[in-house]
Amino acid sequence: MDTIINEINERLTEVMSSLKDGNVKEAMTYSLMAGGKRLRPLLFCYTLKSYGVDYHDYIDVACAIEMIHTYSLIHDDLPGMDNDDLRRGRPTCHIQFDEATAILAGDGLLNESMNVILNMDIDSSLKVDMMKVLYDHSGVNGMIYGQQQDIYFEDHQANLKELEDVHHYKTGCLLSAPLILAGLIANKNEVPALKDLGFTIGLAFQIQDDILDVTSDTETLGKPVGSDIDNHKSTYVTLLGIEQSQDYANKLFKSCLEKIYALTLNHGLMIEIIEKVMKRVK
Amino acid sequence: MDTIINEINERLTEVMSSLKDGNVKEAMTYSLMAGGKRLRPLLFCYTLKSYGVDYHDYIDVACAIEMIHTYSLIHDDLPGMDNDDLRRGRPTCHIQFDEATAILAGDGLLNESMNVILNMDIDSSLKVDMMKVLYDHSGVNGMIYGQQQDIYFEDHQANLKELEDVHHYKTGCLLSAPLILAGLIANKNEVPALKDLGFTIGLAFQIQDDILDVTSDTETLGKPVGSDIDNHKSTYVTLLGIEQSQDYANKLFKSCLEKIYALTLNHGLMIEIIEKVMKRVK
């Protein structure tokens, strides 16, 4: 797993090196190379590997996914959004640089995520098919809708159904995209099943996130714990309590295993990466 | 010209209607439909028309260009950037809505600009070629670099060469892209000449902008006049004075005419649109 992370980091460094020097490039690099877990690129590479496809040929897609994820974190942390000072154990982008640079760094990462895919040496039709999935999942009918609803429910009480809907979009979209993209490359027939698996992983991931926000500590997590409570956010923990939330996460994990066994790929490899997502401590 | 503007506005409305309802969609629509001059889409449609190509088949490209332009305005106006309250004669996006919604609306417009092109019913290879131009021009090696340098020169004195460089990227990139994109569709051989023409138009446009900032009034312009002086920005007017700036703009306009006559297209139509850009009063 570490090998893939290193390969992704190396390629991200190469991608960034093609950009014009300045504050924005520095800020993009600062946030991108802050030692994130790379879960989304790993999900993509592992799914390809599980289908017996050499992920090296598509590592730029993994980079694009991580760039989109990082842009969303930079903008989420801005004073006008969540106003967070700490991310991945370091000052957030607008604290380390300034607000204008952080806004542009986010814009830059979204914009350059496209250029990475556009410049790949693969069929144009595959590029277009993959970008359709990626930018549908990250856009106003996907992740951005989730971010909007997340803000809405800071001032409004969410029930469990509404909370699940927020997370479906805010977290699920960009966690299911890697699986769908790998499916487009490796096995088009199984795309619907991969999508379903991806959203289940997304939900389990989010419940884990809510649990960690109250059971972990700032040092381990690299971001302030208890921020959900401070922001008056409804979470699985506030709605269900820790124990029931953990039960729900375990149930979803089991459901993921069943969905994996129904796919025609290397089950062991897929379980390895799903366990990484589920059993994380940060 | 008004017919094309109406057609673009109609198509933009259609494009927006496919998005999930909410604050972000409202804010995107508010800024997008605020009655902008649509110069960039007009440049694209007129260039196609001048080559004898039916622009209706490519109107989604015109929409994508305007969406990118609007996203850049929304983010430029944010408190963390230029902190402007007025745009196109109306409250800016973050004043009308709130900062979080304006950040997401900008992100949404950039993201959805891609989806508009990705969903077009044309060859994948043409889509990819056009998107390469568009997102290279709008990205960290293009418009975003210009925005970064623009901020840098708020605190640093720029000379004429540096100022021209800022505007080459900040304004020129997204004014030359429509011509290059039309060239990719209509006449690949003339793309380099179209690019050169586009950047000359961009420079003339910017000088005109600097002149209007001191000679016009807020009501006509729809945004505060004198903001360049308030922000201590170097402009053509502060460096050359109004008269010399006007001479320079006139010289560039003549140069544009020469460049147009060297192209194998309908010269009258191209001059019509260039005059619209040059002789604007707002």
Boltz contact constraints between the chains, C-beta under 6 A:
constraints:
  - contact:
      token1: [A, 19]
      token2: [B, 140]
      max_distance: 6.0
  - contact:
      token1: [A, 20]
      token2: [B, 141]
      max_distance: 6.0
  - contact:
      token1: [A, 20]
      token2: [B, 145]
      max_distance: 6.0
  - contact:
      token1: [A, 22]
      token2: [B, 148]
      max_distance: 6.0
  - contact:
      token1: [A, 23]
      token2: [B, 148]
      max_distance: 6.0
  - contact:
      token1: [A, 24]
      token2: [B, 148]
      max_distance: 6.0
  - contact:
      token1: [A, 75]
      token2: [B, 103]
      max_distance: 6.0
  - contact:
      token1: [A, 80]
      token2: [B, 99]
      max_distance: 6.0
  - contact:
      token1: [A, 80]
      token2: [B, 100]
      max_distance: 6.0
  - contact:
      token1: [A, 80]
      token2: [B, 103]
      max_distance: 6.0
  - contact:
      token1: [A, 81]
      token2: [B, 100]
      max_distance: 6.0
  - contact:
      token1: [A, 99]
      token2: [B, 80]
      max_distance: 6.0
  - contact:
      token1: [A, 100]
      token2: [B, 80]
      max_distance: 6.0
  - contact:
      token1: [A, 100]
      token2: [B, 81]
      max_distance: 6.0
  - contact:
      token1: [A, 100]
      token2: [B, 151]
      max_distance: 6.0
  - contact:
      token1: [A, 103]
      token2: [B, 75]
      max_distance: 6.0
  - contact:
      token1: [A, 103]
      token2: [B, 80]
      max_distance: 6.0
  - contact:
      token1: [A, 104]
      token2: [B, 144]
      max_distance: 6.0
  - contact:
      token1: [A, 104]
      token2: [B, 147]
      max_distance: 6.0
  - contact:
      token1: [A, 104]
      token2: [B, 148]
      max_distance: 6.0
  - contact:
      token1: [A, 108]
      token2: [B, 140]
      max_distance: 6.0
  - contact:
      token1: [A, 108]
      token2: [B, 144]
      max_distance: 6.0
  - contact:
      token1: [A, 110]
      token2: [B, 110]
      max_distance: 6.0
  - contact:
      token1: [A, 111]
      token2: [B, 135]
      max_distance: 6.0
  - contact:
      token1: [A, 111]
      token2: [B, 138]
      max_distance: 6.0
  - contact:
      token1: [A, 111]
      token2: [B, 139]
      max_distance: 6.0
  - contact:
      token1: [A, 112]
      token2: [B, 139]
      max_distance: 6.0
  - contact:
      token1: [A, 112]
      token2: [B, 140]
      max_distance: 6.0
  - contact:
      token1: [A, 114]
      token2: [B, 135]
      max_distance: 6.0
  - contact:
      token1: [A, 115]
      token2: [B, 135]
      max_distance: 6.0
  - contact:
      token1: [A, 118]
      token2: [B, 128]
      max_distance: 6.0
  - contact:
      token1: [A, 118]
      token2: [B, 131]
      max_distance: 6.0
  - contact:
      token1: [A, 118]
      token2: [B, 132]
      max_distance: 6.0
  - contact:
      token1: [A, 124]
      token2: [B, 124]
      max_distance: 6.0
  - contact:
      token1: [A, 124]
      token2: [B, 125]
      max_distance: 6.0
  - contact:
      token1: [A, 124]
      token2: [B, 128]
      max_distance: 6.0
  - contact:
      token1: [A, 125]
      token2: [B, 124]
      max_distance: 6.0
  - contact:
      token1: [A, 127]
      token2: [B, 128]
      max_distance: 6.0
  - contact:
      token1: [A, 128]
      token2: [B, 118]
      max_distance: 6.0
  - contact:
      token1: [A, 128]
      token2: [B, 124]
      max_distance: 6.0
  - contact:
      token1: [A, 128]
      token2: [B, 127]
      max_distance: 6.0
  - contact:
      token1: [A, 131]
      token2: [B, 118]
      max_distance: 6.0
  - contact:
      token1: [A, 132]
      token2: [B, 118]
      max_distance: 6.0
  - contact:
      token1: [A, 135]
      token2: [B, 111]
      max_distance: 6.0
  - contact:
      token1: [A, 135]
      token2: [B, 114]
      max_distance: 6.0
  - contact:
      token1: [A, 135]
      token2: [B, 115]
      max_distance: 6.0
  - contact:
      token1: [A, 138]
      token2: [B, 111]
      max_distance: 6.0
  - contact:
      token1: [A, 139]
      token2: [B, 111]
      max_distance: 6.0
  - contact:
      token1: [A, 139]
      token2: [B, 112]
      max_distance: 6.0
  - contact:
      token1: [A, 140]
      token2: [B, 19]
      max_distance: 6.0
  - contact:
      token1: [A, 140]
      token2: [B, 108]
      max_distance: 6.0
  - contact:
      token1: [A, 140]
      token2: [B, 112]
      max_distance: 6.0
  - contact:
      token1: [A, 141]
      token2: [B, 20]
      max_distance: 6.0
  - contact:
      token1: [A, 144]
      token2: [B, 104]
      max_distance: 6.0
  - contact:
      token1: [A, 144]
      token2: [B, 108]
      max_distance: 6.0
  - contact:
      token1: [A, 145]
      token2: [B, 20]
      max_distance: 6.0
  - contact:
      token1: [A, 147]
      token2: [B, 104]
      max_distance: 6.0
  - contact:
      token1: [A, 148]
      token2: [B, 22]
      max_distance: 6.0
  - contact:
      token1: [A, 148]
      token2: [B, 23]
      max_distance: 6.0
  - contact:
      token1: [A, 148]
      token2: [B, 24]
      max_distance: 6.0
  - contact:
      token1: [A, 148]
      token2: [B, 104]
      max_distance: 6.0
  - contact:
      token1: [A, 151]
      token2: [B, 100]
      max_distance: 6.0
